[in-house]
């Protein structure tokens, strides 16, 4: 706290000596934390990449920053990369700029744009939706699953994935999902896609990075995902209507390893299939726990709840008893679900116990409750149902550990589903 206090004091003194200007002091902050959504083609309701629009809304932006409403960031704690929260210094910079008269200053050179759109270079394989999807002007959020049968013919190692939305104004986020069961392909039919609100509708073989405004595309470092010949790639895209009818044709770039890679991308699944949240329950909790059969280098985490979810907590207990917090969100909103990447990978040895807890408010006091009056909620794939999922992604030492962990995930899911079926 003292370090943060002195940083704000130093920033304030510097700004007092020389009034802040938009181009020199404010625009770099906005580009780093806001412009990914707030640009002419972005998801935000207005652009924040130019002096005129920012100055027009300077008072409103100052209040929103002070209230912590924007930029949106749900996880608590500071152990994540791409943290969109403004630091105390950044918030003070904007406030002092407004107080000093919101001067424009001299414009610098514009940032360089990637002409072909691919941040990681030209992909080895490009997947393009077969036809445009129409997003209506109004209505609820849509979750569309585009299914791409890869037809690899042989096993390949995937080193990176990059998703390019065709229309960023309506694309709230996207997630890559792998399927070896053929279930997604069957559900998609001749259209090559299907809509489903809660999840993909099948047990995934694994997940890949997707798209979220402000997150940079990244390779898998010293690891890779092994794709079998029968793997299908499913892109789950979250669309949000924007007041006018639009269309989207997303693309996915796949980058394959040129040489064999030893470490394998993998992860661990926690969840609950036996969801029964009583009508009127103001704080219902579900829990799950798993023990790692192999060592996992955890790099990212994703959680899923639907409309009445209000909080989630995930932590690991190492064999020696040390506890490591992995995720805590006390004001969950389905609309801001994303994959959160750890600033530093968490080394979780074999025998680590991982715990997850999901918290729900199924009372009439919850404004996001879709049932009025409240009714009992169970697991399902509609807006009136619920979900409880956590996926911790990372890498393991090799293919044997990957097969072991995947087998443990499948067994755990079957156990959860069987227990839920027995209670019906």
ZIKAWO-V227533 format. One record per helix or strand. SS is the DSSP state (@ for helix, = for strand). FROM is the first residue (numbers start at 1). TO is the last residue. If there is no record, write none. Layout:
ss->SS from->FROM to->TO
ss->SS from->FROM to->TO
This chain:
ss->@ from->2 to->17
ss->= from->21 to->21
ss->@ from->22 to->33
ss->@ from->51 to->56
ss->@ from->58 to->67
ss->= from->80 to->80
ss->@ from->88 to->99
ss->= from->103 to->103
ss->= from->125 to->128
ss->= from->133 to->135
ss->= from->142 to->149
ss->= from->156 to->164
ss->= from->171 to->179
ss->@ from->183 to->191
ss->= from->193 to->195
ss->= from->206 to->211
ss->= from->219 to->219
ss->= from->223 to->227
ss->= from->232 to->239
ss->= from->246 to->248
ss->= from->251 to->256
ss->= from->263 to->271
ss->= from->276 to->277
ss->= from->284 to->291
ss->= from->296 to->304
ss->= from->309 to->317
ss->= from->323 to->329
ss->@ from->334 to->336
ss->= from->339 to->348
ss->= from->353 to->360
ss->= from->377 to->379
ss->= from->386 to->386
ss->= from->389 to->396
ss->@ from->399 to->423
